[in-house]
Amino acid sequence: MSPASPSDLSARSLRGIAILLMAGAIFPVLDAGGKVLITNHGMSGAEVALVRLVQQALWMVPFLLWRRGVGGFRTPQLGLNLLRGALLGVGGILFFAALGFMPLADAVAIFMIAPMLQVLLAVPILKEPIGWKRILAILIGLVGALVIVRPSYAIFGLASLLPLATAFLVSLYIILSRFASRGTDPLAMMFHAGTGGAVTVAVIMVLAMPFDIGILAFSWPSEGRAFWLVLGVGVVGTLAHLLTLEAYARAPAAVLAPFNYAELIFAIIAGYLFFGDLPDRIRWIGMVIVIVSGLVLYWLERRSHRRRQVPAPVPNAL
C-alpha cells in the first residue's frame, strides 16, 4: 500500500476534526438528558450514571461481535480496564449529581480542567517531567475553574466542587488508558469500562441504601416517557464515545486537542436551549481563563513532545 499524500492526510485530519466536533455537540445533549431525568423525573445522579454505563456495555456487544467475533472481548489488561470503568462510574455519579443543581455549562467548564490534571498526575504516575511554565498554566486554569464555582459555592458549599472531583477521576481514567489499551480493541475497552463502571455504581448504590443518600438513591420514575429519555441517554452517550474513538483514529491527537474545547460552546448552547441558562459575566471570565490556559498548556505539551519526537498525549478522550 502506497503512503498517503500530504493532501490525503490533511483531508483525513479534517474529517477527524469534523467527527470530534460532532461528538462535542452530542456530549452536552447527554448531559442535558441526565439533568432532565434528575430535576424533572426524580432520578438520582447514580441512577443516571448506571443506566448510561449499562447501555454502553450492552451496545458494544453487537459491535464487537460484528467486528471481531467472540475473541474481540478478550484483553490482557482486564483488571486495568475494569478499574478504568470504576473510575468512570464514580466520576459519572459525581458529575450527574452536580448537574442536579448546577447550570450545565458551569459543570462542563469546570470539568475542562481534566487535561491539566492529567499533566500533573503524569508526573508521579508516568514519571514525566514538568516545568514551571506548565505548572503556571495549570494553576491559572484552576483559578478559572474556581471563578466559575464561586457563585454555586456560595449557595451549595462543597457540593459545587463535584465537577472538580469528576475531572480528577477522569484524568486517572485517561492515564490508565495508556496501559489498558495494550493489546485491546478500543471497542472492548468501552465494553469493559461500561461493565466495570456499571457494577461499581450498582454496588455503591446498594451499600448506600441504609443511609438514605439522595444522589445514590433508587428512585425509578413512573412516567412512561422517562423510559425513552433513559434510553436516549444511553444511546447518545455511546454514540458520542464512538465518534470520539473514530476521530482519534482519523487524526493525530495533537491536531484534535484544541477542538475539545468546542464542547463548552455546545454546552452553553444546550444549557440555554433546554434550561434557559446563560453564564453571567463572572462565569464567562472563568470559562475564558480555563480555555486559554488549556490551550497554552496544549502548546507547551506539543512543543515538549516535538523535542522528544514522540506523539503528544490525548488530552481528553473518554
N, C-alpha and C positions, 0 to 999 in steps of 0.2 A: 504494500500500500504506500503510495507516494505521500510525502509530507504535505500538510496543508499549507496553502499560501498565506501570507500575512492578511490578505483581504478576507480569506475564508475564516481565519482565526478571529478577525475583527467582527465579522458578521456573527460568528458563533458567540462571541462575548456579548454582543448587543442583544442576542436572543436570551442569553443568560441574565442580563440586566433586566430585560422586559419581564422575564419569568419571576425574578426576585421581586420586582415591583408589584406584580400580581399577588404574590404571597404576602407582601407588606400591606396590600389593600384588604386581603382576606383575614389576616390575623385580628384586626380590630373588630371585624364582624363576629368572629368567635368570642372575643371579649365582651362585645355588646350583648350577644345572646346569653352569655353567662350572667351578666349583670341583670338582664331582664328576668332570668329564672330566679335569681336571688331576691331582687327587690319587688317583683310583681307576682311571683308564684311560690315564694316562701322556701325555696331550696337553700341548703347551706352551701358554703364555699367548697366543702369537702365533697358533697354530692355532685356538684358540677364537675369538679376535677375527676371524680370517679367515673362518671358516665362518659367523659371525654376520653379518658385513658382506656377504658374498656373497649370503646368503639375503635380507638386507634389500633389496638391489638387485633380485634376482630376483622377490621377492614384489611389488615396486612395479610391475613391468611390466604384469601384468593389471589392476591397479587404475588405472594411468594410461591404458591403452588404453580401458578401460571408461568412465572419467570424462572424458577429454579427447581421446582418439584419439592418433595419432602426434605431433601438434603439442604434446601435453602434455609431451613430453620436452625441448622447447626452453627455453632460458634465455639471457638476455642476459648472465648472470653465470656462465658455465660455469667459468672459471678459479677464481673465488672459491668456487664450490660444490665443486669438486674439492679445493681447498685445505682446506675445512672437513672433507671426508672424510679427507684425510691426517692432520689433527689428531685426528680421531675414531679413526682406525686406530691411531696411535701411542699415544693415550690408552687404547684398548682393550687393547693389548699390556701396558702397564704395570699396568692395573687387574687384569686376569685373572692376570698374574704374581703380583701381591700376594695375590690370593685363594688362590694355591697354598700359602701358609704363614701367612696372617693370618686371624683369625676374620672371617666375613662382615660382621657388624655393625661391627667396628672399621674395616674398609676403607670401608664406606658412610658412616660417621660422619665420617671424615676427608675424604671426598670432598664432604661437605656444605658445606665452606668455599668451594665454587666460586662461589656468588653473591657472596661477599665479595671474591674475587679479581676478579670481573667489574667491581665498582665501582672497584677500584684500577686495573685495566687501561684502564677507560674514560677515565681522566684523560689519559694520553698519546695514546691512540688516537682517542678521540671528543672530546677537549678538554672533558670535563665537569668542573665544579668539585667539590671535595671538602673538607668541613670537618673540624675536629678531632674532632667527635663521631663521625663515620663512621669516621675513622681509628682512633679508640679502640675502637669496636665491632669493627672488623676485626682489630685486634691481639689483643683478648680472644678472638675466635673462633680465631685462630691458636694462642693459648696452649691453648685447649681441645683443638685437634687434636693438639698436641704431647703433651698429657697422655694422650691415647688412644694415641699412637705409642709412648710411653715403654717399656712392657713389651716390645713387639716389637723396639724399637731395641736393647734390652739383649741380645737374642738374635741378631737378624739384621742389625744395623747399618744402613747407609744404605738397604738394600733395603726397609726398613719405611717409607721415605718415598715409595714409589711412588704411593700414592693421592694424595699432595700434588701430585706431578708431573701425575697424571691430571687433578686439579681445575684446575690451571693451563692445561693444553691444552684442556680442555673450556670453560673460561672464554673463551679465544681463539675457540673454535668458535662460542660463543653470540654474541660481539661481531661476528664476521664475518657471522653470520646476519642482522644488521640491514642489511647491504649486499647480501648474496647473495639476499635474499628479494624484491628489487625486480623485478617483472615475472615472477616464477617461482612456479609452483604448489607448495604445500608438499609434495605427494607427489613432485614432480620433484626437489625439494631432497633428500628422503630417498633417491631413486634415485641421484642424483649423489654424495651423501655416501657411500652404500654402495659405489658403484663406485670412487670415489677412495680410500676407506679400504681396500677390498679390494686394489686394485692396490698401494697403498703398503705394506701389510703383506706382500704376496707378494714384492715387490722386496726389502724388508728381510730377509725370511727367506732368500731366495736369496743375497743378498750376505753373510749371516752364516754360510752353510754351512761355509766353510773354518775358521771359528773355534770351532765346537762350543759355541755359547752355548745353554744349556738352555732359556731362555724363548723362544728363536727357532727351536727345532729342529722338523724334520718328524718326527713320531712317531705316525702314524695308528694308532689302536687296532685290535686284531684281533677283539675281541669284537663279535658281531653286534648286541647290544643297545645298544652305544655309538652305533651309527648312529642309532637312534631318539632318543637323547639329543641328539646333534648336531643332528638335525632339529628337535627340540623347542626347543633354544636359539635357533635362527634364527626359528622361528615365534613364540615367546614374546617375544623381543626386538622383532620387528617389530610385534607386536600392542601392546606397551607404548608404543612410539613413536607408533603410530596413535591410540591412546587419548589420549595427551598432546596431540597436534595437535587432536583433537576437543574436548578440554576447553578449550583456549585459544581455539577457535573459538566456544564457547558462553558463556564467561565472561571478564571482563577479567582481565588478568594481575595487577592489584592485588588482586583478590578471591582469586585462586588461590594467590598467593605463599606464604602461611603454611602451606598444606596440603602443600607439597612436602616438609616435614619429617616427614610421616606415613610416608614411605618408610623412614626409620630405624627406626620402630616395627615395620614389617613385616619389615625386615632382621633385627632382633633375634629376632622370632618364627621366621623362616625358619632363622636360624642355630641356634636351639635345636632345631627340629623335624628338620632334616636332619643336623646335626652335633653336637648336644648342647652347643653353646657358649652360655654366658651371660656378659655383661660382669661384671667384678669391680667393686668399689666405686670404684676409681680411674677405670676406664673410664666408669662411669656419670657420674661428676663431669665428665669431659671432654665427654661427649655433651651433658649439660645445658648446659655452657658454650657449646658450638658452637650449639645450638638457640636459646638465649636471645639470644646475640649476633647470630645471624642474624635473629631476629625484631625485635630493636631496630634493626638496620640497615635492615630492610624498612620499619619505621615511619618512620625518618628519611628514607629514599628517597621514600616515598609523600608525606610532608609537603612535601619539597622539590619534587617534581613537581607537587603541587597548587598550590604557589605560582607555578610557571611555567606551570600549566594545560596540561600535556602528559601523555600516558599514562605510567604507571610502567613500567619495563622488565621484560621477562620474566626472573625470577630464575634459572630453571634448567629450560629445556625442550629436550630433546635430540631 
